[in-house]
Structure formats: C-alpha cells, structure tokens
Amino acid sequence: MFNILPADTYTVINKTILSEQDRKILLMLYQPIIGSGPINLFMTLWMNLDKSEFMSNEMSHHFLITSLKMSIEEITIQREKLEAVGLLKTFVKENNDVNNYIYELFSPLSAADFFSHPILNVVLFNEVSKKEYERLVSFFKIPRIILKDYKDITKSFNDVFDSIPSSSFINNVDVKKINSLGLNMKYNFDFNMLLSSFPKETINNKTFNKENKELIENLSYIYNLEVMEMKDLILSSLNEKFMIDKELLRKNSRNYYQYQNNGKLPTVLFKNQPDMFRSSIKNDSKKSKLIYTFETVSPYNFLKSKYNGSNPTNRDLKLIESLILDVGLTPAVVNVLIDYVMKINNKKLTKNFVETIAGQWKRLDIKTALDAMNQAEKETKNKKKSINKPVYKKKESEVPDWLNQDIQKETISEEEENEVKDLLKEFK
C-alpha cells in the first residue's frame, strides 16, 4: 500500500486512441456505475496529455488536489475505481524524497462490448431505470438499413490497383492503436471443484475453454453463485455437442438470480474496508477483534448476519446502499453504524434515525471503524449526562458490547472470548 503525498509526481501515458465517442461512453455508461468522481479524474488526466496526446509533462499530485477539489485520499479512491473497471493502470517508482507515479490511460469498452458484457451490462441496468436503460441502448444503437433491393457494386483492391512487386520493406513500426483492459477482477471461484462434480460423459476438453471460464467467473461474481449452483446452470446450458451455450448460460443465471430475489437484478456488491482506512492495532483484546470484523466484512454480509443468515429486506439494503453511495461512508463505518443502531434501537434500522447519525459521522469525517466506535461511545456518554432524572441501569444487551472497551490488550473472560470467536466464524 502506497500513501501518496501531494508532492509526489505523476506522468500520464496514453496507451490507446481516445475519441469523442469514448467521452460519451464514459459519461453515459460508466458514470452511472462508478460515479462522477472517477470520471472527473479520468478526464483531468486525459487533459494533462500534451499536444501529441501520448505523454504528459511531469506534474505533482497537488495539481490534482486543487483541480478536482478532492483530498489525496479521495483521489486514491477514485483512481482505484478507474483501475477496477479497466480504464487505468498505475505504476510507482520509489525515491528517497518524492515518489513518481505513471498513470496509463485505456479506452472504455465499445458500446457493443459494454452492452454484451455479463457484469457491466447488468450493473448498469440495475443502477438506472428501465426507461433510461432503453434510452441508452437506443442512443448507441446503429439503425438497420434493408439492402435487399440494392446491388453491391463495391470495387476490390485488385480491381483498382495493379499488382505490387515484392521488396525488402519490413513493417515493424509500433503505431498507436485502441487498447481496452476490461474489468480488473480477482476471483475465488473453485474450478477444480466444479470440474470434479461433472460426470465425464457430460463434458469434453473444450467445454471449459478460456472464454467459457471467464464467463463463468463473471456470472458467479455478479449473481453471487456457488459452485454447485453454477454446475446446475451449466448442465442446463449445454448443447448437443456438450459445449456451453453462452447466451443461454447468461439467461439461465439471470433467471435463477431473479427467481431467488423476487425478480430483482443484483446491485453493486459492497466492498470491504479499503486498506488505507484500516486499523494498525493488532492484539487479542475484544475490541481489536471486533474492529477486525468491521473492517474485513462487507456491509451486505454484516447486515445478513444480523438476519441470522437470511437475506436482508430490500428496504434495509437500499438504506445501507445509500449510506455508501449517497452519504459516502466507508464500509467499516457502515458496519459499526449497523451494529450501534440495531443494539440501541431494538433491532430496528429506522431510516431517519440512521441517516441522522450517518450525516453527523460524515461531517465529522469519520472513515475508520475505531473512530466510529469512539464516536458512538461518546454519544452514549453524552446522552447519559443530559438526563437529569435518575438513570436506571439498562440491560447490557441494549448497547453495543464494544462501548467502554479499551483498545489496550486486556484479559477477557472465556465466555466473552467464545462470543467473539462465534462472531468471527460467521464471516469466514
């Protein structure tokens, strides 16, 4: 993990050919998914290129801070989103005083590739309304012209030019061309388990070629499919030659997900806490172990644990989603907020109550689990002081068990130790 400083320099390298059409695709197709921040960063880096549109001058990150009106931490987050969707690659050269970064720009996918992509297409559909999605498709759709009444009179090269004698000319010129990276994905899909689950007579050597494996990984990611679920979907998508019908597999995966989720398509999966906002405290205290849980579990899975493993309601999911996308809280802070509110509010995530606390924490610029836990503890103490009437002792379960816990290494009872272990097991 490299912490960028404002004085660190960067150079932009254009690895592709960027066009006005790319600008439209970025704004209309990518922006609804990754947000305006990453797009603004990409456009700014694009504008940094010199007249040759190949390489920029060396600049400092302070320029990005002042141009984008973002902190260096926010710029890093937006940069990582560009990397994740294949628009940017980043390299760093470490020096004693100032590090130098190289930012390589890549083209977005073409509209045709975007709308046929198993992940981006589905996520876009879910991020915008059905009407808006259809408008976007219509915008990039090429009108079909029926040519059955026309005759093709196009001349070939040989019709126009005479043959050219051979020469010693060798074409080894390295010229610019359009380059797209695609999504930067890291999968944990167990292909060994998948292959071993198939009867030998149902597959052949070409059934799981590179292209099919990539599709299976993408579908398992976007639809959150386990290996055995994917096996059944593949079996129902094989043709008579035991080859996977890719379009049918997409359709079957989508239908299966919608059947399991009341007709809804998947939302963007929430990520774990970014490394830059994780705690460096590592000891055996109860609070330290809970911080680890808050930082390594996604808000979706953390909320699911509160439902005892069942799927959360759409209402609660939308509320949690808004805390990340609209309010801008980090995943670990959202987890602390879920835990805090549900324990002081009788297991209820009341929208106005949650948003009030979320707004306060955002204004306080709380980004880490530890800061969120300390703020929750502070609020609890302030409420106790503000009550003028006698305060009756509440049940211990009515407040988070991490309140009033010191971070320093402490001795905890065997019962508490088992409680923490059980909590951590839920997310392994």
Summary of the structure (lengths in Angstrom):
residues: 428
radius of gyration: 26.8
end to end distance: 23.8
largest distance: 103.4
contacts: 1118
relative contact order: 0.08
helix: 51%
strand: 6%
